[in-house]
Amino acid sequence: MEAIRTTMNSARLMPIIDLPVALRDREVEVIVLPYQTIPDAEKPDNEKSNVGSIMGILKEYANPALRELEKGAWEQAAVEKYLAKKNNNDNS
């Protein structure tokens, strides 16, 4: 298996990875390995994906009154997270 191993200042990783405070502005080791997945056809039956059989399984617990609030919720959460992160960086 091919791998890449290098060291660098963690500041270079900050734009792409949210690092814990303890790893910020330090020399860190970066190891890149290929991500390997096994296609469903090659997996044993007990490990195959059951996505089709579980779709809608939690529908009975859905609250129709909250459906309207769900629209745009992900986008709003992303904006709030970005603003919180930006404010934390501005206060540092």
Backbone as JSON Lines, residues from 0, in Angstrom:
{"i":0,"aa":"M","n":[0.84,-1.17,0.0],"ca":[0.0,0.0,0.0],"c":[0.89,1.24,0.0]}
{"i":1,"aa":"E","n":[0.55,2.17,-0.85],"ca":[1.33,3.4,-0.95],"c":[0.83,4.41,0.09]}
{"i":2,"aa":"A","n":[1.75,5.11,0.71],"ca":[1.4,6.11,1.72],"c":[2.36,7.29,1.61]}
{"i":3,"aa":"I","n":[1.9,8.43,2.07],"ca":[2.73,9.63,2.13],"c":[2.82,10.04,3.59]}
{"i":4,"aa":"R","n":[4.02,10.35,4.04],"ca":[4.24,10.76,5.42],"c":[5.14,11.99,5.42]}
{"i":5,"aa":"T","n":[4.68,13.04,6.09],"ca":[5.46,14.28,6.14],"c":[5.14,15.04,7.42]}
{"i":6,"aa":"T","n":[5.97,16.01,7.75],"ca":[5.68,16.89,8.88],"c":[5.51,18.3,8.36]}
{"i":7,"aa":"M","n":[4.68,19.06,9.06],"ca":[4.45,20.46,8.66],"c":[3.84,21.2,9.83]}
{"i":8,"aa":"N","n":[3.81,22.52,9.71],"ca":[3.16,23.33,10.72],"c":[1.65,23.19,10.53]}
{"i":9,"aa":"S","n":[0.95,22.95,11.61],"ca":[-0.49,22.7,11.52],"c":[-1.28,23.89,10.98]}
{"i":10,"aa":"A","n":[-0.69,25.07,10.98],"ca":[-1.38,26.24,10.42],"c":[-1.72,26.02,8.95]}
{"i":11,"aa":"R","n":[-0.91,25.23,8.26],"ca":[-1.19,24.94,6.85],"c":[-2.41,24.05,6.69]}
{"i":12,"aa":"L","n":[-2.77,23.32,7.72],"ca":[-3.93,22.43,7.65],"c":[-5.23,23.1,8.07]}
{"i":13,"aa":"M","n":[-5.14,24.19,8.79],"ca":[-6.33,24.84,9.34],"c":[-7.4,25.18,8.31]}
{"i":14,"aa":"P","n":[-7.05,25.58,7.09],"ca":[-8.13,25.88,6.13],"c":[-8.94,24.65,5.71]}
{"i":15,"aa":"I","n":[-8.4,23.46,5.92],"ca":[-9.11,22.26,5.45],"c":[-9.53,21.31,6.56]}
{"i":16,"aa":"I","n":[-8.93,21.42,7.75],"ca":[-9.23,20.52,8.85],"c":[-9.42,21.35,10.12]}
{"i":17,"aa":"D","n":[-10.49,21.07,10.86],"ca":[-10.73,21.75,12.13],"c":[-9.94,21.02,13.2]}
{"i":18,"aa":"L","n":[-8.77,21.53,13.51],"ca":[-7.87,20.88,14.47],"c":[-8.18,21.27,15.9]}
{"i":19,"aa":"P","n":[-7.96,20.36,16.84],"ca":[-8.1,20.72,18.25],"c":[-7.08,21.8,18.62]}
{"i":20,"aa":"V","n":[-7.4,22.59,19.61],"ca":[-6.53,23.69,20.04],"c":[-5.12,23.18,20.36]}
{"i":21,"aa":"A","n":[-5.02,22.01,20.96],"ca":[-3.72,21.47,21.36],"c":[-2.8,21.2,20.16]}
{"i":22,"aa":"L","n":[-3.36,21.07,18.97],"ca":[-2.54,20.8,17.79],"c":[-2.29,22.04,16.93]}
{"i":23,"aa":"R","n":[-2.85,23.15,17.3],"ca":[-2.71,24.36,16.47],"c":[-1.33,24.98,16.65]}
{"i":24,"aa":"D","n":[-0.81,25.53,15.54],"ca":[0.49,26.21,15.51],"c":[1.62,25.35,16.07]}
{"i":25,"aa":"R","n":[1.62,24.1,15.69],"ca":[2.67,23.15,16.1],"c":[3.09,22.34,14.89]}
{"i":26,"aa":"E","n":[4.26,21.76,14.98],"ca":[4.67,20.8,13.96],"c":[3.86,19.53,14.18]}
{"i":27,"aa":"V","n":[3.25,19.03,13.12],"ca":[2.47,17.8,13.2],"c":[2.91,16.85,12.1]}
{"i":28,"aa":"E","n":[2.64,15.59,12.32],"ca":[2.94,14.58,11.3],"c":[1.65,14.3,10.55]}
{"i":29,"aa":"V","n":[1.75,14.3,9.23],"ca":[0.6,14.03,8.38],"c":[0.88,12.73,7.62]}
{"i":30,"aa":"I","n":[-0.04,11.8,7.73],"ca":[0.08,10.53,7.03],"c":[-1.14,10.39,6.13]}
{"i":31,"aa":"V","n":[-0.9,10.17,4.84],"ca":[-1.99,10.02,3.88],"c":[-1.99,8.58,3.39]}
{"i":32,"aa":"L","n":[-3.11,7.91,3.63],"ca":[-3.29,6.53,3.2],"c":[-4.5,6.46,2.29]}
{"i":33,"aa":"P","n":[-4.51,5.55,1.34],"ca":[-5.7,5.42,0.5],"c":[-6.86,4.85,1.31]}
{"i":34,"aa":"Y","n":[-8.04,5.35,1.06],"ca":[-9.24,4.85,1.71],"c":[-9.76,3.7,0.86]}
{"i":35,"aa":"Q","n":[-9.88,2.54,1.46],"ca":[-10.32,1.37,0.71],"c":[-11.71,0.96,1.17]}
{"i":36,"aa":"T","n":[-12.56,0.77,0.2],"ca":[-13.89,0.25,0.51],"c":[-14.07,-1.06,-0.24]}
{"i":37,"aa":"I","n":[-14.87,-1.9,0.32],"ca":[-15.17,-3.18,-0.32],"c":[-16.56,-3.07,-0.91]}
{"i":38,"aa":"P","n":[-16.7,-3.27,-2.24],"ca":[-18.03,-3.2,-2.85],"c":[-18.98,-4.2,-2.2]}
{"i":39,"aa":"D","n":[-20.28,-3.86,-2.13],"ca":[-21.28,-4.74,-1.52],"c":[-21.23,-6.15,-2.08]}
{"i":40,"aa":"A","n":[-20.97,-6.28,-3.38],"ca":[-20.96,-7.6,-4.01],"c":[-19.9,-8.51,-3.41]}
{"i":41,"aa":"E","n":[-18.83,-7.93,-2.85],"ca":[-17.73,-8.73,-2.29],"c":[-17.86,-8.92,-0.78]}
{"i":42,"aa":"K","n":[-18.82,-8.26,-0.13],"ca":[-18.98,-8.37,1.32],"c":[-19.8,-9.61,1.66]}
{"i":43,"aa":"P","n":[-19.55,-10.17,2.84],"ca":[-20.43,-11.24,3.29],"c":[-21.85,-10.71,3.47]}
{"i":44,"aa":"D","n":[-22.86,-11.58,3.36],"ca":[-24.26,-11.15,3.45],"c":[-24.56,-10.34,4.71]}
{"i":45,"aa":"N","n":[-23.93,-10.69,5.82],"ca":[-24.24,-9.98,7.07],"c":[-23.63,-8.58,7.12]}
{"i":46,"aa":"E","n":[-22.79,-8.2,6.16],"ca":[-22.19,-6.87,6.14],"c":[-22.71,-6.01,4.99]}
{"i":47,"aa":"K","n":[-23.59,-6.54,4.16],"ca":[-24.09,-5.78,3.02],"c":[-24.99,-4.65,3.49]}
{"i":48,"aa":"S","n":[-25.03,-3.6,2.68],"ca":[-25.84,-2.43,3.0],"c":[-27.33,-2.77,3.0]}
{"i":49,"aa":"N","n":[-28.03,-2.29,4.01],"ca":[-29.46,-2.49,4.11],"c":[-30.22,-1.18,3.92]}
{"i":50,"aa":"V","n":[-29.67,-0.27,3.14],"ca":[-30.26,1.05,3.0],"c":[-31.7,0.95,2.5]}
{"i":51,"aa":"G","n":[-31.92,0.13,1.5],"ca":[-33.27,0.0,0.95],"c":[-34.27,-0.5,1.96]}
{"i":52,"aa":"S","n":[-33.86,-1.38,2.86],"ca":[-34.78,-1.96,3.82],"c":[-35.03,-1.07,5.04]}
{"i":53,"aa":"I","n":[-34.19,-0.06,5.26],"ca":[-34.39,0.8,6.44],"c":[-34.92,2.18,6.08]}
{"i":54,"aa":"M","n":[-35.03,2.49,4.8],"ca":[-35.53,3.8,4.41],"c":[-36.95,4.0,4.95]}
{"i":55,"aa":"G","n":[-37.18,5.08,5.62],"ca":[-38.5,5.41,6.13],"c":[-38.86,4.71,7.43]}
{"i":56,"aa":"I","n":[-37.92,3.99,8.01],"ca":[-38.23,3.23,9.22],"c":[-38.61,4.14,10.39]}
{"i":57,"aa":"L","n":[-38.11,5.36,10.42],"ca":[-38.41,6.28,11.53],"c":[-39.54,7.25,11.21]}
{"i":58,"aa":"K","n":[-40.21,7.04,10.09],"ca":[-41.27,7.95,9.65],"c":[-42.36,8.11,10.71]}
{"i":59,"aa":"E","n":[-42.66,7.05,11.45],"ca":[-43.72,7.13,12.46],"c":[-43.38,8.11,13.58]}
{"i":60,"aa":"Y","n":[-42.09,8.45,13.73],"ca":[-41.66,9.37,14.78],"c":[-41.54,10.81,14.28]}
{"i":61,"aa":"A","n":[-41.79,11.02,13.01],"ca":[-41.66,12.36,12.43],"c":[-42.74,13.28,12.98]}
{"i":62,"aa":"N","n":[-42.39,14.55,13.16],"ca":[-43.33,15.54,13.64],"c":[-43.63,16.48,12.48]}
{"i":63,"aa":"P","n":[-44.81,16.33,11.85],"ca":[-45.13,17.15,10.68],"c":[-45.08,18.65,10.97]}
{"i":64,"aa":"A","n":[-45.31,19.05,12.22],"ca":[-45.28,20.47,12.56],"c":[-43.88,21.06,12.43]}
{"i":65,"aa":"L","n":[-42.85,20.21,12.49],"ca":[-41.47,20.69,12.4],"c":[-40.93,20.67,10.98]}
{"i":66,"aa":"R","n":[-41.69,20.13,10.05],"ca":[-41.2,20.03,8.66],"c":[-40.79,21.38,8.08]}
{"i":67,"aa":"E","n":[-41.6,22.41,8.34],"ca":[-41.29,23.73,7.8],"c":[-39.99,24.27,8.38]}
{"i":68,"aa":"L","n":[-39.71,23.98,9.65],"ca":[-38.47,24.44,10.27],"c":[-37.25,23.73,9.7]}
{"i":69,"aa":"E","n":[-37.46,22.51,9.19],"ca":[-36.35,21.75,8.64],"c":[-35.82,22.36,7.34]}
{"i":70,"aa":"K","n":[-36.7,23.07,6.62],"ca":[-36.28,23.68,5.36],"c":[-35.24,24.75,5.66]}
{"i":71,"aa":"G","n":[-34.07,24.59,5.13],"ca":[-33.0,25.56,5.33],"c":[-32.25,25.41,6.64]}
{"i":72,"aa":"A","n":[-32.59,24.39,7.45],"ca":[-31.94,24.23,8.75],"c":[-30.45,23.93,8.6]}
{"i":73,"aa":"W","n":[-30.11,23.09,7.64],"ca":[-28.69,22.76,7.47],"c":[-27.9,23.98,7.06]}
{"i":74,"aa":"E","n":[-28.44,24.74,6.12],"ca":[-27.74,25.95,5.67],"c":[-27.57,26.94,6.82]}
{"i":75,"aa":"Q","n":[-28.62,27.1,7.62],"ca":[-28.56,28.03,8.76],"c":[-27.52,27.57,9.78]}
{"i":76,"aa":"A","n":[-27.47,26.26,10.04],"ca":[-26.49,25.74,10.99],"c":[-25.07,25.96,10.49]}
{"i":77,"aa":"A","n":[-24.86,25.8,9.18],"ca":[-23.53,26.01,8.6],"c":[-23.11,27.48,8.76]}
{"i":78,"aa":"V","n":[-24.04,28.39,8.51],"ca":[-23.74,29.82,8.66],"c":[-23.42,30.14,10.11]}
{"i":79,"aa":"E","n":[-24.23,29.61,11.04],"ca":[-23.99,29.87,12.46],"c":[-22.64,29.33,12.91]}
{"i":80,"aa":"K","n":[-22.28,28.14,12.43],"ca":[-20.99,27.55,12.79],"c":[-19.85,28.4,12.25]}
{"i":81,"aa":"Y","n":[-19.99,28.86,11.0],"ca":[-18.95,29.7,10.4],"c":[-18.79,30.99,11.19]}
{"i":82,"aa":"L","n":[-19.92,31.62,11.52],"ca":[-19.84,32.89,12.25],"c":[-19.26,32.69,13.65]}
{"i":83,"aa":"A","n":[-19.63,31.6,14.32],"ca":[-19.08,31.32,15.65],"c":[-17.58,31.1,15.56]}
{"i":84,"aa":"K","n":[-17.15,30.36,14.56],"ca":[-15.72,30.09,14.38],"c":[-14.98,31.38,14.07]}
{"i":85,"aa":"K","n":[-15.58,32.22,13.22],"ca":[-14.95,33.49,12.85],"c":[-14.84,34.39,14.08]}
{"i":86,"aa":"N","n":[-15.9,34.44,14.9],"ca":[-15.87,35.27,16.11],"c":[-14.82,34.76,17.08]}
{"i":87,"aa":"N","n":[-14.67,33.46,17.21],"ca":[-13.65,32.9,18.1],"c":[-12.26,33.26,17.62]}
{"i":88,"aa":"N","n":[-12.05,33.23,16.31],"ca":[-10.75,33.58,15.74],"c":[-10.48,35.09,15.89]}
{"i":89,"aa":"D","n":[-11.52,35.91,15.77],"ca":[-11.35,37.35,15.93],"c":[-11.01,37.72,17.36]}
{"i":90,"aa":"N","n":[-11.53,36.94,18.31],"ca":[-11.29,37.22,19.73],"c":[-9.94,36.69,20.21]}
{"i":91,"aa":"S","n":[-9.3,35.87,19.39],"ca":[-8.01,35.29,19.8],"c":[-6.88,36.27,19.67]}
